[in-house]
């Protein structure tokens, strides 16, 4: 028999986790992952050090939870399911806007944790396995379903590489902003339209001209 969970208790746990993650986001952005401590996070959150370990096993677990939240890992399936009910261009434009509105204001978090991610093989593997890989898998399934649904409109492409190329475009633009590119920093709200045109004009089949149809 499955034990029923108290919904009030669940809400309290979720609120406490959110409180800790908000505090950790601030601390990591200010100090970087390596220099930040659980004590720092607890102080900003206004709780005892030991309370954090009730919700997270380690500082690394806190960081992964932040990255999962920014990635919206648990919501991604639902987002793509809703996208299957729209035409591809409308969905992609709305999706890119939503992702950028979440990621760009939190760019400093990535600046703080990226150096640690590059040198810490354990953290890098955890991030890939628990955040990136599930997201890529959802993207592959969505794009494959779209190619089946809109036969003749989407080019036949290598889906795994296509999804990774799209993901790397996001990461590359974020990296440019972190490196100080002012064009990206000042005009990031215009990027969704540019990316949608750039990517979908590559994904969609080019309509045949009258001469090509005769052939």
Buried (B, 14 or more C-beta within 10 A) or exposed (E): EEEEEEEEEEEEBEEBBEBBBBBBBBBBBEBBBBEBEBEBBBBBBEBEBEBBEEBBEEBBBBBBBBBBBBBBBEEBBEBBEEBEEEEBBEBBBBBBBEBBEEBBEBBBBBBBBBEBBEEBEEBEEBBEEBBBEBBBBBBBBBBBBBBEEBEEBBEEBEBBEBBBEBBEBBEEBBBBBBEEEEEBEEEBEEBBEEBBEEBBEEBBEEEEEEEEEEE
